[in-house]
């Protein structure tokens, strides 16, 4: 199923991350147009309508019925993702959804059923996959240059200045789904899986609250993941502290060599060969992600991460929380 250009977008959720998405749409005005915006807060709707000239709604269920919308972009708090995805799919709209895809195995099953029954395209907004260093690393791995992948590591830690007044829904497990790990930690999780080339089977995790003790959930996590291709992943993520100087953003080790990156420069070292260094200019990953979503709708190409990958990433996260609760490794449950 393809969409004729310009793709008409209905933005669901006008606060926070929606600003980064709107900037992305503005970079390709000949290929896409934001035609509708929904937000439960009337003032937010008014602000975004003034910026874009789109039709405003205070209920996303009305927006998905708009005939001038081809696809929706979901930028809602985590606990609202499932209902918006299902409503959009049932209305025949294609979907770009911010992370996480949803919060529970039951929600994941409902999402998969709705999307596949409707035959629409769903793209998970895994923007870090559009970092040039990540794309080049994936190219190197898929070429077989590293051989069998043994180990993958990812890190995404920073000093977050959240306070109780600014946390909002993120401070409550019921609406966020947990703590830092399902939020910022979601990024190194999908990156870990993407670079491993496998599907997760077992997880061991330790969650900590080092500094942001006013949150209901953790502010830091360390997670080990075994994948079905034999590779093992390790990630560290935190809102409590900055990563130590020199820490790789990601690294991969195989039987023929390794690669590592700070997020911009990629270093590849194959056994018996000189190190190859690939320097990349920074890009707006949200704009790159949106451009790719539009291309997928125009051409019918499968997105890098659909609901299938989104469910697999959620499987890692849910198993990590289970492991942290029990102190034992947890199997990744299939949906």
Secondary structure as UniProt FT lines:
FT   STRAND          7..12
FT   TURN            16..17
FT   HELIX           18..26
FT   TURN            27..31
FT   STRAND          32..38
FT   HELIX           42..52
FT   STRAND          55..57
FT   HELIX           60..63
FT   TURN            64..65
FT   TURN            67..68
FT   STRAND          71..74
FT   HELIX           78..80
FT   HELIX           81..90
FT   TURN            91..92
FT   STRAND          94..97
FT   HELIX           105..118
FT   STRAND          122..124
FT   HELIX           127..130
FT   HELIX           132..142
FT   TURN            143..146
FT   STRAND          149..157
FT   TURN            164..166
FT   HELIX           168..171
FT   HELIX           173..176
FT   TURN            180..184
FT   HELIX           185..196
FT   STRAND          200..208
FT   TURN            213..214
FT   STRAND          220..227
FT   TURN            228..229
FT   STRAND          232..238
FT   TURN            245..246
FT   STRAND          250..254
FT   STRAND          257..261
FT   STRAND          266..270
FT   TURN            271..272
FT   STRAND          276..278
FT   HELIX           285..299
FT   HELIX           307..326
FT   STRAND          330..331
//
